[in-house]
Amino acid sequence: MPGSMDGMTLVEQAHQRWPHVLLLISSGFARPHSDEIPDHEHFLPKPYRAATVVGLIHQMVLASRG
């Protein structure tokens, strides 16, 4: 991610500002530890198949509805 902010800092700020927004984090380089990922958010390493990301988004939406 270009600029002074890295992706995990962006995730943290987005989660703090909009905690109701679901976040799916993806990277081909970084492999964050589970304690670096906010609760109820998911990390998907690249490369991934389209069906995998669609399935994960579907699971996230269903889980958010309780």
LOPADO-428180 format. One record per atom (N, C-alpha, C, CB): residue number from 1; residue in one letter; atom name; x, y, z. Coordinates in steps of 0.2 Angstrom, whole numbers, plus 5000, padded with zeros to 4 digits. Glycine has a CB too. Layout:
% residues N
<node><i>NUM</i><aa>A</aa><at>CA</at><c1>X</c1><c2>Y</c2><c3>Z</c3></node>
...
***
This chain:
% residues 66
<node><i>1</i><aa>M</aa><at>N</at><c1>5004</c1><c2>4994</c2><c3>5000</c3></node>
<node><i>1</i><aa>M</aa><at>CA</at><c1>5000</c1><c2>5000</c2><c3>5000</c3></node>
<node><i>1</i><aa>M</aa><at>C</at><c1>5005</c1><c2>5006</c2><c3>5000</c3></node>
<node><i>1</i><aa>M</aa><at>CB</at><c1>4995</c1><c2>5000</c2><c3>5006</c3></node>
<node><i>2</i><aa>P</aa><at>N</at><c1>5004</c1><c2>5011</c2><c3>4995</c3></node>
<node><i>2</i><aa>P</aa><at>CA</at><c1>5008</c1><c2>5016</c2><c3>4995</c3></node>
<node><i>2</i><aa>P</aa><at>C</at><c1>5006</c1><c2>5022</c2><c3>5000</c3></node>
<node><i>2</i><aa>P</aa><at>CB</at><c1>5008</c1><c2>5020</c2><c3>4988</c3></node>
<node><i>3</i><aa>G</aa><at>N</at><c1>5011</c1><c2>5026</c2><c3>5002</c3></node>
<node><i>3</i><aa>G</aa><at>CA</at><c1>5010</c1><c2>5031</c2><c3>5007</c3></node>
<node><i>3</i><aa>G</aa><at>C</at><c1>5013</c1><c2>5029</c2><c3>5013</c3></node>
<node><i>3</i><aa>G</aa><at>CB</at><c1>5003</c1><c2>5033</c2><c3>5007</c3></node>
<node><i>4</i><aa>S</aa><at>N</at><c1>5011</c1><c2>5033</c2><c3>5018</c3></node>
<node><i>4</i><aa>S</aa><at>CA</at><c1>5014</c1><c2>5033</c2><c3>5025</c3></node>
<node><i>4</i><aa>S</aa><at>C</at><c1>5010</c1><c2>5027</c2><c3>5029</c3></node>
<node><i>4</i><aa>S</aa><at>CB</at><c1>5014</c1><c2>5039</c2><c3>5029</c3></node>
<node><i>5</i><aa>M</aa><at>N</at><c1>5004</c1><c2>5025</c2><c3>5027</c3></node>
<node><i>5</i><aa>M</aa><at>CA</at><c1>5000</c1><c2>5021</c2><c3>5031</c3></node>
<node><i>5</i><aa>M</aa><at>C</at><c1>5000</c1><c2>5014</c2><c3>5028</c3></node>
<node><i>5</i><aa>M</aa><at>CB</at><c1>4993</c1><c2>5023</c2><c3>5032</c3></node>
<node><i>6</i><aa>D</aa><at>N</at><c1>5002</c1><c2>5009</c2><c3>5032</c3></node>
<node><i>6</i><aa>D</aa><at>CA</at><c1>5002</c1><c2>5002</c2><c3>5030</c3></node>
<node><i>6</i><aa>D</aa><at>C</at><c1>4995</c1><c2>4999</c2><c3>5030</c3></node>
<node><i>6</i><aa>D</aa><at>CB</at><c1>5007</c1><c2>4998</c2><c3>5033</c3></node>
<node><i>7</i><aa>G</aa><at>N</at><c1>4994</c1><c2>4993</c2><c3>5027</c3></node>
<node><i>7</i><aa>G</aa><at>CA</at><c1>4987</c1><c2>4990</c2><c3>5027</c3></node>
<node><i>7</i><aa>G</aa><at>C</at><c1>4984</c1><c2>4989</c2><c3>5034</c3></node>
<node><i>7</i><aa>G</aa><at>CB</at><c1>4987</c1><c2>4984</c2><c3>5023</c3></node>
<node><i>8</i><aa>M</aa><at>N</at><c1>4988</c1><c2>4986</c2><c3>5038</c3></node>
<node><i>8</i><aa>M</aa><at>CA</at><c1>4986</c1><c2>4984</c2><c3>5045</c3></node>
<node><i>8</i><aa>M</aa><at>C</at><c1>4984</c1><c2>4990</c2><c3>5049</c3></node>
<node><i>8</i><aa>M</aa><at>CB</at><c1>4991</c1><c2>4980</c2><c3>5048</c3></node>
<node><i>9</i><aa>T</aa><at>N</at><c1>4987</c1><c2>4996</c2><c3>5048</c3></node>
<node><i>9</i><aa>T</aa><at>CA</at><c1>4985</c1><c2>5002</c2><c3>5051</c3></node>
<node><i>9</i><aa>T</aa><at>C</at><c1>4979</c1><c2>5004</c2><c3>5049</c3></node>
<node><i>9</i><aa>T</aa><at>CB</at><c1>4991</c1><c2>5007</c2><c3>5051</c3></node>
<node><i>10</i><aa>L</aa><at>N</at><c1>4978</c1><c2>5004</c2><c3>5042</c3></node>
<node><i>10</i><aa>L</aa><at>CA</at><c1>4971</c1><c2>5006</c2><c3>5039</c3></node>
<node><i>10</i><aa>L</aa><at>C</at><c1>4966</c1><c2>5001</c2><c3>5042</c3></node>
<node><i>10</i><aa>L</aa><at>CB</at><c1>4971</c1><c2>5005</c2><c3>5032</c3></node>
<node><i>11</i><aa>V</aa><at>N</at><c1>4967</c1><c2>4995</c2><c3>5043</c3></node>
<node><i>11</i><aa>V</aa><at>CA</at><c1>4962</c1><c2>4990</c2><c3>5045</c3></node>
<node><i>11</i><aa>V</aa><at>C</at><c1>4960</c1><c2>4992</c2><c3>5053</c3></node>
<node><i>11</i><aa>V</aa><at>CB</at><c1>4965</c1><c2>4983</c2><c3>5045</c3></node>
<node><i>12</i><aa>E</aa><at>N</at><c1>4965</c1><c2>4994</c2><c3>5057</c3></node>
<node><i>12</i><aa>E</aa><at>CA</at><c1>4964</c1><c2>4996</c2><c3>5064</c3></node>
<node><i>12</i><aa>E</aa><at>C</at><c1>4960</c1><c2>5002</c2><c3>5064</c3></node>
<node><i>12</i><aa>E</aa><at>CB</at><c1>4971</c1><c2>4997</c2><c3>5067</c3></node>
<node><i>13</i><aa>Q</aa><at>N</at><c1>4962</c1><c2>5007</c2><c3>5060</c3></node>
<node><i>13</i><aa>Q</aa><at>CA</at><c1>4958</c1><c2>5013</c2><c3>5060</c3></node>
<node><i>13</i><aa>Q</aa><at>C</at><c1>4951</c1><c2>5013</c2><c3>5057</c3></node>
<node><i>13</i><aa>Q</aa><at>CB</at><c1>4962</c1><c2>5019</c2><c3>5056</c3></node>
<node><i>14</i><aa>A</aa><at>N</at><c1>4950</c1><c2>5009</c2><c3>5052</c3></node>
<node><i>14</i><aa>A</aa><at>CA</at><c1>4943</c1><c2>5007</c2><c3>5050</c3></node>
<node><i>14</i><aa>A</aa><at>C</at><c1>4939</c1><c2>5004</c2><c3>5055</c3></node>
<node><i>14</i><aa>A</aa><at>CB</at><c1>4943</c1><c2>5003</c2><c3>5043</c3></node>
<node><i>15</i><aa>H</aa><at>N</at><c1>4942</c1><c2>4999</c2><c3>5058</c3></node>
<node><i>15</i><aa>H</aa><at>CA</at><c1>4938</c1><c2>4995</c2><c3>5063</c3></node>
<node><i>15</i><aa>H</aa><at>C</at><c1>4936</c1><c2>5000</c2><c3>5069</c3></node>
<node><i>15</i><aa>H</aa><at>CB</at><c1>4942</c1><c2>4989</c2><c3>5066</c3></node>
<node><i>16</i><aa>Q</aa><at>N</at><c1>4941</c1><c2>5004</c2><c3>5071</c3></node>
<node><i>16</i><aa>Q</aa><at>CA</at><c1>4939</c1><c2>5009</c2><c3>5077</c3></node>
<node><i>16</i><aa>Q</aa><at>C</at><c1>4934</c1><c2>5014</c2><c3>5075</c3></node>
<node><i>16</i><aa>Q</aa><at>CB</at><c1>4945</c1><c2>5012</c2><c3>5079</c3></node>
<node><i>17</i><aa>R</aa><at>N</at><c1>4934</c1><c2>5016</c2><c3>5068</c3></node>
<node><i>17</i><aa>R</aa><at>CA</at><c1>4929</c1><c2>5021</c2><c3>5066</c3></node>
<node><i>17</i><aa>R</aa><at>C</at><c1>4923</c1><c2>5019</c2><c3>5064</c3></node>
<node><i>17</i><aa>R</aa><at>CB</at><c1>4932</c1><c2>5025</c2><c3>5060</c3></node>
<node><i>18</i><aa>W</aa><at>N</at><c1>4923</c1><c2>5013</c2><c3>5061</c3></node>
<node><i>18</i><aa>W</aa><at>CA</at><c1>4916</c1><c2>5010</c2><c3>5059</c3></node>
<node><i>18</i><aa>W</aa><at>C</at><c1>4916</c1><c2>5002</c2><c3>5061</c3></node>
<node><i>18</i><aa>W</aa><at>CB</at><c1>4916</c1><c2>5010</c2><c3>5051</c3></node>
<node><i>19</i><aa>P</aa><at>N</at><c1>4915</c1><c2>5001</c2><c3>5067</c3></node>
<node><i>19</i><aa>P</aa><at>CA</at><c1>4915</c1><c2>4994</c2><c3>5070</c3></node>
<node><i>19</i><aa>P</aa><at>C</at><c1>4910</c1><c2>4989</c2><c3>5067</c3></node>
<node><i>19</i><aa>P</aa><at>CB</at><c1>4915</c1><c2>4994</c2><c3>5077</c3></node>
<node><i>20</i><aa>H</aa><at>N</at><c1>4905</c1><c2>4992</c2><c3>5064</c3></node>
<node><i>20</i><aa>H</aa><at>CA</at><c1>4899</c1><c2>4988</c2><c3>5061</c3></node>
<node><i>20</i><aa>H</aa><at>C</at><c1>4901</c1><c2>4986</c2><c3>5054</c3></node>
<node><i>20</i><aa>H</aa><at>CB</at><c1>4893</c1><c2>4992</c2><c3>5061</c3></node>
<node><i>21</i><aa>V</aa><at>N</at><c1>4907</c1><c2>4989</c2><c3>5051</c3></node>
<node><i>21</i><aa>V</aa><at>CA</at><c1>4909</c1><c2>4987</c2><c3>5044</c3></node>
<node><i>21</i><aa>V</aa><at>C</at><c1>4913</c1><c2>4980</c2><c3>5044</c3></node>
<node><i>21</i><aa>V</aa><at>CB</at><c1>4913</c1><c2>4992</c2><c3>5041</c3></node>
<node><i>22</i><aa>L</aa><at>N</at><c1>4911</c1><c2>4975</c2><c3>5040</c3></node>
<node><i>22</i><aa>L</aa><at>CA</at><c1>4915</c1><c2>4969</c2><c3>5040</c3></node>
<node><i>22</i><aa>L</aa><at>C</at><c1>4921</c1><c2>4970</c2><c3>5036</c3></node>
<node><i>22</i><aa>L</aa><at>CB</at><c1>4910</c1><c2>4964</c2><c3>5037</c3></node>
<node><i>23</i><aa>L</aa><at>N</at><c1>4926</c1><c2>4968</c2><c3>5038</c3></node>
<node><i>23</i><aa>L</aa><at>CA</at><c1>4933</c1><c2>4968</c2><c3>5035</c3></node>
<node><i>23</i><aa>L</aa><at>C</at><c1>4936</c1><c2>4962</c2><c3>5033</c3></node>
<node><i>23</i><aa>L</aa><at>CB</at><c1>4938</c1><c2>4972</c2><c3>5039</c3></node>
<node><i>24</i><aa>L</aa><at>N</at><c1>4938</c1><c2>4961</c2><c3>5026</c3></node>
<node><i>24</i><aa>L</aa><at>CA</at><c1>4941</c1><c2>4955</c2><c3>5024</c3></node>
<node><i>24</i><aa>L</aa><at>C</at><c1>4948</c1><c2>4958</c2><c3>5022</c3></node>
<node><i>24</i><aa>L</aa><at>CB</at><c1>4937</c1><c2>4952</c2><c3>5018</c3></node>
<node><i>25</i><aa>I</aa><at>N</at><c1>4953</c1><c2>4956</c2><c3>5025</c3></node>
<node><i>25</i><aa>I</aa><at>CA</at><c1>4960</c1><c2>4958</c2><c3>5024</c3></node>
<node><i>25</i><aa>I</aa><at>C</at><c1>4963</c1><c2>4953</c2><c3>5019</c3></node>
<node><i>25</i><aa>I</aa><at>CB</at><c1>4964</c1><c2>4959</c2><c3>5031</c3></node>
<node><i>26</i><aa>S</aa><at>N</at><c1>4967</c1><c2>4955</c2><c3>5015</c3></node>
<node><i>26</i><aa>S</aa><at>CA</at><c1>4970</c1><c2>4951</c2><c3>5010</c3></node>
<node><i>26</i><aa>S</aa><at>C</at><c1>4977</c1><c2>4954</c2><c3>5008</c3></node>
<node><i>26</i><aa>S</aa><at>CB</at><c1>4966</c1><c2>4949</c2><c3>5004</c3></node>
<node><i>27</i><aa>S</aa><at>N</at><c1>4982</c1><c2>4949</c2><c3>5008</c3></node>
<node><i>27</i><aa>S</aa><at>CA</at><c1>4989</c1><c2>4951</c2><c3>5006</c3></node>
<node><i>27</i><aa>S</aa><at>C</at><c1>4993</c1><c2>4945</c2><c3>5003</c3></node>
<node><i>27</i><aa>S</aa><at>CB</at><c1>4993</c1><c2>4954</c2><c3>5012</c3></node>
<node><i>28</i><aa>G</aa><at>N</at><c1>4997</c1><c2>4947</c2><c3>4998</c3></node>
<node><i>28</i><aa>G</aa><at>CA</at><c1>5001</c1><c2>4942</c2><c3>4995</c3></node>
<node><i>28</i><aa>G</aa><at>C</at><c1>5008</c1><c2>4942</c2><c3>4999</c3></node>
<node><i>28</i><aa>G</aa><at>CB</at><c1>5002</c1><c2>4943</c2><c3>4988</c3></node>
<node><i>29</i><aa>F</aa><at>N</at><c1>5009</c1><c2>4947</c2><c3>5003</c3></node>
<node><i>29</i><aa>F</aa><at>CA</at><c1>5016</c1><c2>4948</c2><c3>5006</c3></node>
<node><i>29</i><aa>F</aa><at>C</at><c1>5015</c1><c2>4947</c2><c3>5014</c3></node>
<node><i>29</i><aa>F</aa><at>CB</at><c1>5019</c1><c2>4954</c2><c3>5005</c3></node>
<node><i>30</i><aa>A</aa><at>N</at><c1>5011</c1><c2>4951</c2><c3>5017</c3></node>
<node><i>30</i><aa>A</aa><at>CA</at><c1>5010</c1><c2>4950</c2><c3>5024</c3></node>
<node><i>30</i><aa>A</aa><at>C</at><c1>5006</c1><c2>4944</c2><c3>5027</c3></node>
<node><i>30</i><aa>A</aa><at>CB</at><c1>5007</c1><c2>4957</c2><c3>5027</c3></node>
<node><i>31</i><aa>R</aa><at>N</at><c1>5008</c1><c2>4942</c2><c3>5032</c3></node>
<node><i>31</i><aa>R</aa><at>CA</at><c1>5004</c1><c2>4936</c2><c3>5035</c3></node>
<node><i>31</i><aa>R</aa><at>C</at><c1>5003</c1><c2>4938</c2><c3>5043</c3></node>
<node><i>31</i><aa>R</aa><at>CB</at><c1>5008</c1><c2>4929</c2><c3>5035</c3></node>
<node><i>32</i><aa>P</aa><at>N</at><c1>4998</c1><c2>4943</c2><c3>5044</c3></node>
<node><i>32</i><aa>P</aa><at>CA</at><c1>4997</c1><c2>4945</c2><c3>5051</c3></node>
<node><i>32</i><aa>P</aa><at>C</at><c1>4995</c1><c2>4939</c2><c3>5056</c3></node>
<node><i>32</i><aa>P</aa><at>CB</at><c1>4991</c1><c2>4950</c2><c3>5051</c3></node>
<node><i>33</i><aa>H</aa><at>N</at><c1>4997</c1><c2>4940</c2><c3>5062</c3></node>
<node><i>33</i><aa>H</aa><at>CA</at><c1>4996</c1><c2>4936</c2><c3>5067</c3></node>
<node><i>33</i><aa>H</aa><at>C</at><c1>4988</c1><c2>4937</c2><c3>5069</c3></node>
<node><i>33</i><aa>H</aa><at>CB</at><c1>5000</c1><c2>4936</c2><c3>5073</c3></node>
<node><i>34</i><aa>S</aa><at>N</at><c1>4985</c1><c2>4931</c2><c3>5072</c3></node>
<node><i>34</i><aa>S</aa><at>CA</at><c1>4978</c1><c2>4932</c2><c3>5073</c3></node>
<node><i>34</i><aa>S</aa><at>C</at><c1>4977</c1><c2>4938</c2><c3>5078</c3></node>
<node><i>34</i><aa>S</aa><at>CB</at><c1>4976</c1><c2>4925</c2><c3>5077</c3></node>
<node><i>35</i><aa>D</aa><at>N</at><c1>4981</c1><c2>4939</c2><c3>5083</c3></node>
<node><i>35</i><aa>D</aa><at>CA</at><c1>4980</c1><c2>4945</c2><c3>5087</c3></node>
<node><i>35</i><aa>D</aa><at>C</at><c1>4981</c1><c2>4952</c2><c3>5084</c3></node>
<node><i>35</i><aa>D</aa><at>CB</at><c1>4985</c1><c2>4944</c2><c3>5093</c3></node>
<node><i>36</i><aa>E</aa><at>N</at><c1>4983</c1><c2>4952</c2><c3>5078</c3></node>
<node><i>36</i><aa>E</aa><at>CA</at><c1>4983</c1><c2>4958</c2><c3>5074</c3></node>
<node><i>36</i><aa>E</aa><at>C</at><c1>4977</c1><c2>4960</c2><c3>5070</c3></node>
<node><i>36</i><aa>E</aa><at>CB</at><c1>4989</c1><c2>4958</c2><c3>5069</c3></node>
<node><i>37</i><aa>I</aa><at>N</at><c1>4973</c1><c2>4955</c2><c3>5070</c3></node>
<node><i>37</i><aa>I</aa><at>CA</at><c1>4966</c1><c2>4955</c2><c3>5066</c3></node>
<node><i>37</i><aa>I</aa><at>C</at><c1>4961</c1><c2>4956</c2><c3>5071</c3></node>
<node><i>37</i><aa>I</aa><at>CB</at><c1>4965</c1><c2>4949</c2><c3>5062</c3></node>
<node><i>38</i><aa>P</aa><at>N</at><c1>4957</c1><c2>4962</c2><c3>5070</c3></node>
<node><i>38</i><aa>P</aa><at>CA</at><c1>4951</c1><c2>4963</c2><c3>5074</c3></node>
<node><i>38</i><aa>P</aa><at>C</at><c1>4946</c1><c2>4957</c2><c3>5075</c3></node>
<node><i>38</i><aa>P</aa><at>CB</at><c1>4948</c1><c2>4970</c2><c3>5072</c3></node>
<node><i>39</i><aa>D</aa><at>N</at><c1>4943</c1><c2>4957</c2><c3>5080</c3></node>
<node><i>39</i><aa>D</aa><at>CA</at><c1>4938</c1><c2>4952</c2><c3>5081</c3></node>
<node><i>39</i><aa>D</aa><at>C</at><c1>4933</c1><c2>4952</c2><c3>5075</c3></node>
<node><i>39</i><aa>D</aa><at>CB</at><c1>4934</c1><c2>4953</c2><c3>5088</c3></node>
<node><i>40</i><aa>H</aa><at>N</at><c1>4930</c1><c2>4946</c2><c3>5073</c3></node>
<node><i>40</i><aa>H</aa><at>CA</at><c1>4925</c1><c2>4946</c2><c3>5068</c3></node>
<node><i>40</i><aa>H</aa><at>C</at><c1>4928</c1><c2>4948</c2><c3>5061</c3></node>
<node><i>40</i><aa>H</aa><at>CB</at><c1>4919</c1><c2>4950</c2><c3>5069</c3></node>
<node><i>41</i><aa>E</aa><at>N</at><c1>4934</c1><c2>4949</c2><c3>5060</c3></node>
<node><i>41</i><aa>E</aa><at>CA</at><c1>4937</c1><c2>4950</c2><c3>5053</c3></node>
<node><i>41</i><aa>E</aa><at>C</at><c1>4941</c1><c2>4944</c2><c3>5051</c3></node>
<node><i>41</i><aa>E</aa><at>CB</at><c1>4942</c1><c2>4957</c2><c3>5054</c3></node>
<node><i>42</i><aa>H</aa><at>N</at><c1>4942</c1><c2>4944</c2><c3>5045</c3></node>
<node><i>42</i><aa>H</aa><at>CA</at><c1>4946</c1><c2>4938</c2><c3>5042</c3></node>
<node><i>42</i><aa>H</aa><at>C</at><c1>4952</c1><c2>4940</c2><c3>5038</c3></node>
<node><i>42</i><aa>H</aa><at>CB</at><c1>4941</c1><c2>4934</c2><c3>5038</c3></node>
<node><i>43</i><aa>F</aa><at>N</at><c1>4957</c1><c2>4936</c2><c3>5037</c3></node>
<node><i>43</i><aa>F</aa><at>CA</at><c1>4962</c1><c2>4937</c2><c3>5033</c3></node>
<node><i>43</i><aa>F</aa><at>C</at><c1>4962</c1><c2>4931</c2><c3>5028</c3></node>
<node><i>43</i><aa>F</aa><at>CB</at><c1>4969</c1><c2>4937</c2><c3>5037</c3></node>
<node><i>44</i><aa>L</aa><at>N</at><c1>4963</c1><c2>4933</c2><c3>5022</c3></node>
<node><i>44</i><aa>L</aa><at>CA</at><c1>4964</c1><c2>4928</c2><c3>5016</c3></node>
<node><i>44</i><aa>L</aa><at>C</at><c1>4970</c1><c2>4930</c2><c3>5012</c3></node>
<node><i>44</i><aa>L</aa><at>CB</at><c1>4957</c1><c2>4929</c2><c3>5011</c3></node>
<node><i>45</i><aa>P</aa><at>N</at><c1>4975</c1><c2>4925</c2><c3>5012</c3></node>
<node><i>45</i><aa>P</aa><at>CA</at><c1>4981</c1><c2>4926</c2><c3>5009</c3></node>
<node><i>45</i><aa>P</aa><at>C</at><c1>4980</c1><c2>4925</c2><c3>5001</c3></node>
<node><i>45</i><aa>P</aa><at>CB</at><c1>4986</c1><c2>4921</c2><c3>5011</c3></node>
<node><i>46</i><aa>K</aa><at>N</at><c1>4984</c1><c2>4929</c2><c3>4998</c3></node>
<node><i>46</i><aa>K</aa><at>CA</at><c1>4984</c1><c2>4929</c2><c3>4990</c3></node>
<node><i>46</i><aa>K</aa><at>C</at><c1>4989</c1><c2>4924</c2><c3>4988</c3></node>
<node><i>46</i><aa>K</aa><at>CB</at><c1>4986</c1><c2>4936</c2><c3>4987</c3></node>
<node><i>47</i><aa>P</aa><at>N</at><c1>4989</c1><c2>4920</c2><c3>4983</c3></node>
<node><i>47</i><aa>P</aa><at>CA</at><c1>4983</c1><c2>4921</c2><c3>4978</c3></node>
<node><i>47</i><aa>P</aa><at>C</at><c1>4977</c1><c2>4916</c2><c3>4981</c3></node>
<node><i>47</i><aa>P</aa><at>CB</at><c1>4985</c1><c2>4918</c2><c3>4971</c3></node>
<node><i>48</i><aa>Y</aa><at>N</at><c1>4971</c1><c2>4918</c2><c3>4979</c3></node>
<node><i>48</i><aa>Y</aa><at>CA</at><c1>4965</c1><c2>4914</c2><c3>4981</c3></node>
<node><i>48</i><aa>Y</aa><at>C</at><c1>4961</c1><c2>4914</c2><c3>4975</c3></node>
<node><i>48</i><aa>Y</aa><at>CB</at><c1>4961</c1><c2>4918</c2><c3>4987</c3></node>
<node><i>49</i><aa>R</aa><at>N</at><c1>4956</c1><c2>4909</c2><c3>4976</c3></node>
<node><i>49</i><aa>R</aa><at>CA</at><c1>4951</c1><c2>4907</c2><c3>4970</c3></node>
<node><i>49</i><aa>R</aa><at>C</at><c1>4945</c1><c2>4912</c2><c3>4972</c3></node>
<node><i>49</i><aa>R</aa><at>CB</at><c1>4949</c1><c2>4900</c2><c3>4970</c3></node>
<node><i>50</i><aa>A</aa><at>N</at><c1>4942</c1><c2>4914</c2><c3>4966</c3></node>
<node><i>50</i><aa>A</aa><at>CA</at><c1>4936</c1><c2>4918</c2><c3>4967</c3></node>
<node><i>50</i><aa>A</aa><at>C</at><c1>4931</c1><c2>4915</c2><c3>4971</c3></node>
<node><i>50</i><aa>A</aa><at>CB</at><c1>4933</c1><c2>4920</c2><c3>4960</c3></node>
<node><i>51</i><aa>A</aa><at>N</at><c1>4930</c1><c2>4908</c2><c3>4970</c3></node>
<node><i>51</i><aa>A</aa><at>CA</at><c1>4925</c1><c2>4905</c2><c3>4974</c3></node>
<node><i>51</i><aa>A</aa><at>C</at><c1>4927</c1><c2>4905</c2><c3>4982</c3></node>
<node><i>51</i><aa>A</aa><at>CB</at><c1>4924</c1><c2>4897</c2><c3>4972</c3></node>
<node><i>52</i><aa>T</aa><at>N</at><c1>4933</c1><c2>4905</c2><c3>4984</c3></node>
<node><i>52</i><aa>T</aa><at>CA</at><c1>4935</c1><c2>4905</c2><c3>4991</c3></node>
<node><i>52</i><aa>T</aa><at>C</at><c1>4933</c1><c2>4912</c2><c3>4994</c3></node>
<node><i>52</i><aa>T</aa><at>CB</at><c1>4942</c1><c2>4904</c2><c3>4991</c3></node>
<node><i>53</i><aa>V</aa><at>N</at><c1>4934</c1><c2>4918</c2><c3>4990</c3></node>
<node><i>53</i><aa>V</aa><at>CA</at><c1>4933</c1><c2>4924</c2><c3>4993</c3></node>
<node><i>53</i><aa>V</aa><at>C</at><c1>4925</c1><c2>4925</c2><c3>4993</c3></node>
<node><i>53</i><aa>V</aa><at>CB</at><c1>4936</c1><c2>4930</c2><c3>4988</c3></node>
<node><i>54</i><aa>V</aa><at>N</at><c1>4922</c1><c2>4923</c2><c3>4988</c3></node>
<node><i>54</i><aa>V</aa><at>CA</at><c1>4914</c1><c2>4924</c2><c3>4988</c3></node>
<node><i>54</i><aa>V</aa><at>C</at><c1>4911</c1><c2>4920</c2><c3>4994</c3></node>
<node><i>54</i><aa>V</aa><at>CB</at><c1>4911</c1><c2>4921</c2><c3>4981</c3></node>
<node><i>55</i><aa>G</aa><at>N</at><c1>4914</c1><c2>4914</c2><c3>4995</c3></node>
<node><i>55</i><aa>G</aa><at>CA</at><c1>4912</c1><c2>4909</c2><c3>5001</c3></node>
<node><i>55</i><aa>G</aa><at>C</at><c1>4913</c1><c2>4913</c2><c3>5007</c3></node>
<node><i>55</i><aa>G</aa><at>CB</at><c1>4915</c1><c2>4903</c2><c3>5000</c3></node>
<node><i>56</i><aa>L</aa><at>N</at><c1>4919</c1><c2>4916</c2><c3>5008</c3></node>
<node><i>56</i><aa>L</aa><at>CA</at><c1>4921</c1><c2>4919</c2><c3>5014</c3></node>
<node><i>56</i><aa>L</aa><at>C</at><c1>4916</c1><c2>4925</c2><c3>5016</c3></node>
<node><i>56</i><aa>L</aa><at>CB</at><c1>4928</c1><c2>4921</c2><c3>5014</c3></node>
<node><i>57</i><aa>I</aa><at>N</at><c1>4915</c1><c2>4929</c2><c3>5010</c3></node>
<node><i>57</i><aa>I</aa><at>CA</at><c1>4911</c1><c2>4935</c2><c3>5011</c3></node>
<node><i>57</i><aa>I</aa><at>C</at><c1>4904</c1><c2>4932</c2><c3>5013</c3></node>
<node><i>57</i><aa>I</aa><at>CB</at><c1>4911</c1><c2>4939</c2><c3>5005</c3></node>
<node><i>58</i><aa>H</aa><at>N</at><c1>4901</c1><c2>4927</c2><c3>5010</c3></node>
<node><i>58</i><aa>H</aa><at>CA</at><c1>4895</c1><c2>4925</c2><c3>5012</c3></node>
<node><i>58</i><aa>H</aa><at>C</at><c1>4894</c1><c2>4922</c2><c3>5019</c3></node>
<node><i>58</i><aa>H</aa><at>CB</at><c1>4893</c1><c2>4918</c2><c3>5007</c3></node>
<node><i>59</i><aa>Q</aa><at>N</at><c1>4900</c1><c2>4919</c2><c3>5021</c3></node>
<node><i>59</i><aa>Q</aa><at>CA</at><c1>4900</c1><c2>4917</c2><c3>5028</c3></node>
<node><i>59</i><aa>Q</aa><at>C</at><c1>4900</c1><c2>4923</c2><c3>5033</c3></node>
<node><i>59</i><aa>Q</aa><at>CB</at><c1>4906</c1><c2>4912</c2><c3>5030</c3></node>
<node><i>60</i><aa>M</aa><at>N</at><c1>4904</c1><c2>4928</c2><c3>5031</c3></node>
<node><i>60</i><aa>M</aa><at>CA</at><c1>4904</c1><c2>4934</c2><c3>5035</c3></node>
<node><i>60</i><aa>M</aa><at>C</at><c1>4897</c1><c2>4937</c2><c3>5036</c3></node>
<node><i>60</i><aa>M</aa><at>CB</at><c1>4909</c1><c2>4939</c2><c3>5033</c3></node>
<node><i>61</i><aa>V</aa><at>N</at><c1>4894</c1><c2>4938</c2><c3>5030</c3></node>
<node><i>61</i><aa>V</aa><at>CA</at><c1>4887</c1><c2>4941</c2><c3>5030</c3></node>
<node><i>61</i><aa>V</aa><at>C</at><c1>4882</c1><c2>4937</c2><c3>5035</c3></node>
<node><i>61</i><aa>V</aa><at>CB</at><c1>4885</c1><c2>4942</c2><c3>5023</c3></node>
<node><i>62</i><aa>L</aa><at>N</at><c1>4882</c1><c2>4931</c2><c3>5034</c3></node>
<node><i>62</i><aa>L</aa><at>CA</at><c1>4878</c1><c2>4927</c2><c3>5038</c3></node>
<node><i>62</i><aa>L</aa><at>C</at><c1>4879</c1><c2>4927</c2><c3>5045</c3></node>
<node><i>62</i><aa>L</aa><at>CB</at><c1>4878</c1><c2>4919</c2><c3>5035</c3></node>
<node><i>63</i><aa>A</aa><at>N</at><c1>4886</c1><c2>4927</c2><c3>5047</c3></node>
<node><i>63</i><aa>A</aa><at>CA</at><c1>4888</c1><c2>4927</c2><c3>5054</c3></node>
<node><i>63</i><aa>A</aa><at>C</at><c1>4886</c1><c2>4934</c2><c3>5057</c3></node>
<node><i>63</i><aa>A</aa><at>CB</at><c1>4895</c1><c2>4926</c2><c3>5055</c3></node>
<node><i>64</i><aa>S</aa><at>N</at><c1>4886</c1><c2>4939</c2><c3>5053</c3></node>
<node><i>64</i><aa>S</aa><at>CA</at><c1>4884</c1><c2>4946</c2><c3>5056</c3></node>
<node><i>64</i><aa>S</aa><at>C</at><c1>4877</c1><c2>4947</c2><c3>5057</c3></node>
<node><i>64</i><aa>S</aa><at>CB</at><c1>4887</c1><c2>4951</c2><c3>5051</c3></node>
<node><i>65</i><aa>R</aa><at>N</at><c1>4873</c1><c2>4943</c2><c3>5054</c3></node>
<node><i>65</i><aa>R</aa><at>CA</at><c1>4866</c1><c2>4943</c2><c3>5055</c3></node>
<node><i>65</i><aa>R</aa><at>C</at><c1>4863</c1><c2>4939</c2><c3>5061</c3></node>
<node><i>65</i><aa>R</aa><at>CB</at><c1>4862</c1><c2>4941</c2><c3>5049</c3></node>
<node><i>66</i><aa>G</aa><at>N</at><c1>4868</c1><c2>4936</c2><c3>5064</c3></node>
<node><i>66</i><aa>G</aa><at>CA</at><c1>4867</c1><c2>4932</c2><c3>5070</c3></node>
<node><i>66</i><aa>G</aa><at>C</at><c1>4863</c1><c2>4926</c2><c3>5069</c3></node>
<node><i>66</i><aa>G</aa><at>CB</at><c1>4863</c1><c2>4937</c2><c3>5075</c3></node>
***
